[in-house]
Amino acid sequence: MKLISSLIGLGLAVAMVSFQNTKPETDTYITLQEGFKNPPIHARPKVYWWWLNGYVDTVRLKEELRSIKNAGLGGVDIFEIGLPPASDPNQIIPAGPAFMSDASVKTIHMAIREAGKLGLEVGLNLASSWNAGGSWVKPQHAAKTLYFSKVTVNGSSQSTVRLPFPTIPPDKQGKARPIAYGPDGKPAYHEEVAVIALPADQQAQLDTTKVINVSAFFDSKKEELTWKAPAGEWDVYRYICSNSGEQLIRPTPNSVGPIIDHFDSTATRMHVMYFIDRLKPHIGDFRKSALKNLYLASYEAKEFTWTPTLPAAFKKLHGYDLYKFLPAIYNPEQYQPELAKSFQFDFDKTLSELMINNHYRKAKEICNSYGLQIISESGGPGHLHHIPVETLKALGSLDVPRGEYWYNRTFFLENDKDSLVDMIYLVKEIAAASHIYKRGLVEEESFTSYWDWQEGPSDLKPLADRAFCEGMNRLVIHGFPHNPTEMGHPGIAYFAGTHYNDRNTWWPKVKPFNDYLGRISYILQKADFVADVLHYYGDNVPNLIPPKNTRFVVGPGYDYEVINTEVLLRDLTVEKGEWVLPGVGRYKVLSIGNEGRIPAEARAKLKKLAAQGAKLVDQQPALPALTALRISPDFSYPDQKADQRFTPLDYIHYQRDGLDFYLIRNTTSQWVSKTCQFRQQGKTPEIWDPISGDVLSITKVKQENGRIQIPISLPPYGAYFVVFGKPLSAPKTAAGFVAPETLKPVMRLDGPWKLTFPTNWGAPESATFPNLISWTESDQKGIRYFSGTATYHKGFQYKPVSGTPKDRVYLDLGELTNVGEVWLNNKPLGIVWTPPYRFDVTNVIKPGANTLRIDVANTWSNRLTGDAITGEKYTKTNITKANKNLVPWEKLPLIKSGLLGPVTIATTKTTN
């Protein structure tokens, strides 16, 4: 029996089309339908597989992999990580072996082998936590910074002065830096950089004519400078490069170590080869294994960065020495403001190029040579950390770019409430990089949050749909905490992220949600993004791209692509008055933004291309140009706004071989019905429903002025594809929005319901509810605090209403939380996890006596709260406080749970 999700009775005229009976016009059409119905592994979500403290149970690893496969997921990224003290105050998680030790590698190999047997893909994070690094990193390959000592000399004094070795200051937390020292008390690794003299007491006055590089007069062995200073007082700085001491952010107890120098290709090679050399004897040819990629997490180092090749790289890029600007690194106020600003821009650009070439591209080169891919969040984690790279270029240097988005995370307020932009929401940026560099996949670390066991699939769905509408096409769910057998329920967890594992209450019913995510991902992977405007945002580091239609917007119903300088100079052309990125897209208007500098060579190329007839707008709105070209909105409806935060329907448009896919989503918690127009001609629209995988035809269509008009109705946070492909076979009309199918309740299942509960979880074996209420309203504490799956039982008499053979009968559950599974007359109807909670029961319901059975699963939150209040011990976890270790469980409000109804039987008349 098919689940009727968001399409029947919604005010949208649709007719069910048998998937098997669909008559495809092309191989592409049927292939896409087949992949949509049953998404392949590469489209299905993956998970971060957290190995907390490196402590693993190999029996449970195998069980978890089978559970991951059965749940409809596509793979895992093995991610060993430690925890902050507040996340395991009772220290219930033992320490496992050191990461990449013999024991560790043996377990990793076993996991890869077992995943391969199941057809799952595996990735491996290149550190115990992040950034890249480990206990094997020697000082010469570890992260570096710049230290200096300073003496003041007078031009009339002696010409030889001692320049002491710089004192190594504490780190930013005031702690001694964990770096190795030699017998002489100096860092084991250090290199002289330069000795620079400048007039003392300068404020906003310096230019390079007043700064003298006196390195040639310095004897580093004697630590003496022999130099006759000009008249006056001079500040002399001795700069040395040495280790910063930065460590892995959150390693497991036995895996503490430094991070590598991410700007040094030899350090990158050492690090990546360490993993390959350790794994290859066990795995053999990686191409024949389930290990598909190595992963570099987001770069979150906090210290000022230096690397020995920086001065030479700087001069090669910019044509001048950076030595005279070394004092500006720590004291920019000494230099003329514009000069200091210009130097900082060039300095940042150099670091960006070094990291892209020596870390990301080098890692890709090495991985590819062994049949592996490299994946990274090389665009940083948004506004929270220092990001030393131009994000699009860095992301484009990878095999697969990855971003991240958070759930209920703090926002970034720029100037006023209208500029409220998500602080960590990196989707549009990753999608743009993947598009313009032709990478294909747009991976997103998904559902990261601090809301421990408080959400279900219906809570997560709107977050995924928003990311899909910005370009995501594969999820990497954060995350699946590995749980050894003895850890109980809900088990151990990393303090951040949705705890998306087989210890969750609703996990046995999660596959339809994963299927949904895989279906949308599949179409977006297979088709090409469509936009009217190409937005060039200039040069800057990091040059972050904000969420869609926030700081940059074209207008309601228009979308845009973002391009950087490298791709602009390399690939951009003009054909027939349109801007063209070969193999990527065609655009009606190119918009120059004000986010970064516009290099002279980029401006010259744009001017030359514009002269060929393409429309260029320079730091002006693009919408008037589109209007002048008579380019109507791609997707529109009355009272539409561009920003998804303030408009009821959001969309994204993709194309493939004459097929147009519009993913439409309801951004609100209410039903939305709109008459929508699509910039399409002569094509028959269909609905591709990602909840069921069904394809449905639309009977109410109006073609007018080069646009197709369709009535659209979506349930709370609903989403589906409107697909245009086959030629319009016959005239069809719809005078505005008409609701041809309206559900008519014919009976309500009131009165008592019997509930049964699993044993040993605090609730009674059975209970009777006089009417449907939340479990949290029960006067029995065992029910009030219950977490898990309870079963509702109800018998009822059904008397068919008179009608035609085409009339349909539906069972509508009303409201439930979080996931339900239903049987009518002992026949399974399916799983419901998002509104509307409704089934077509036409062929199952019978006159007279009927029996209804409904499983409903909530979350772990209420039982955790109950245990904290009552002192009972039904649960076991390391997380003693929720919401980023801040809210004691007893203070966390109970979450409405169970079947809330009203449960009704309804009928509707079909119109075709």
Salt bridges, closest charged atoms under 4 A:
GLU63 OE1 - ARG60 NH1 3.01
GLU64 OE2 - ARG60 NH2 3.15
GLU64 OE1 - HIS482 ND1 2.75
ASP77 OD2 - ARG402 NH2 2.90
ASP102 OD1 - ARG278 NH2 2.82
GLU114 OE2 - ARG113 NE 3.78
GLU114 OE2 - LYS117 NZ 3.04
GLU121 OE1 - ARG474 NH1 3.12
GLU192 OE2 - ARG238 NH2 2.44
GLU223 OE1 - ARG162 NH2 2.98
GLU223 OE2 - LYS186 NZ 2.82
GLU223 OE2 - ARG238 NH1 3.08
ASP235 OD2 - LYS150 NZ 3.77
ASP261 OD2 - LYS144 NZ 3.18
ASP285 OD1 - ARG287 NH1 3.57
GLU300 OE1 - HIS385 NE2 3.22
GLU303 OE1 - ARG177 NH1 3.39
ASP321 OD1 - LYS315 NZ 3.59
ASP346 OD1 - HIS318 ND1 3.70
GLU353 OE2 - LYS393 NZ 2.76
GLU365 OE2 - ARG269 NH2 3.62
GLU365 OE2 - LYS362 NZ 3.38
ASP399 OD1 - LYS364 NZ 3.54
GLU414 OE2 - ARG551 NE 3.06
ASP422 OD2 - ARG466 NH1 2.79
GLU443 OE2 - LYS46 NZ 2.82
GLU443 OE1 - ARG402 NH2 2.63
GLU445 OE2 - HIS478 NE2 3.97
ASP452 OD1 - HIS499 NE2 2.76
ASP465 OD2 - LYS461 NZ 2.73
GLU470 OE2 - ARG466 NE 3.80
ASP502 OD1 - ARG60 NH2 3.06
ASP515 OD1 - ARG44 NH1 2.79
ASP515 OD2 - LYS511 NZ 3.05
ASP532 OD1 - ARG679 NH2 2.69
ASP539 OD2 - LYS349 NZ 3.48
ASP559 OD1 - LYS428 NZ 3.21
GLU561 OE2 - HIS435 ND1 2.67
GLU566 OE2 - ARG361 NH2 3.34
ASP571 OD1 - ARG570 NE 3.00
GLU575 OE1 - ARG586 NH1 2.98
GLU578 OE1 - ARG586 NE 2.69
GLU578 OE2 - LYS588 NZ 3.41
GLU595 OE2 - HIS535 NE2 2.73
ASP618 OD2 - ARG603 NH1 2.76
ASP634 OD2 - HIS653 ND1 2.59
ASP643 OD2 - ARG645 NH2 2.39
ASP650 OD1 - LYS548 NZ 2.98
ASP650 OD2 - ARG665 NE 3.06
ASP657 OD2 - ARG656 NE 3.17
ASP660 OD2 - HIS653 NE2 2.63
ASP660 OD1 - LYS683 NZ 2.83
GLU686 OE2 - LYS726 NZ 3.16
ASP694 OD1 - LYS2 NZ 3.62
ASP694 OD1 - LYS37 NZ 3.25
GLU704 OE2 - LYS702 NZ 3.77
ASP750 OD1 - ARG748 NE 2.87
ASP807 OD2 - LYS909 NZ 3.54
ASP812 OD2 - ARG838 NE 3.02
GLU815 OE2 - LYS896 NZ 3.15
GLU821 OE1 - LYS509 NZ 2.74
ASP840 OD2 - ARG808 NH2 3.04
ASP855 OD2 - LYS509 NZ 3.43
ASP867 OD1 - ARG863 NE 2.97
GLU872 OE2 - LYS781 NZ 3.66
GLU872 OE1 - ARG863 NH2 2.94
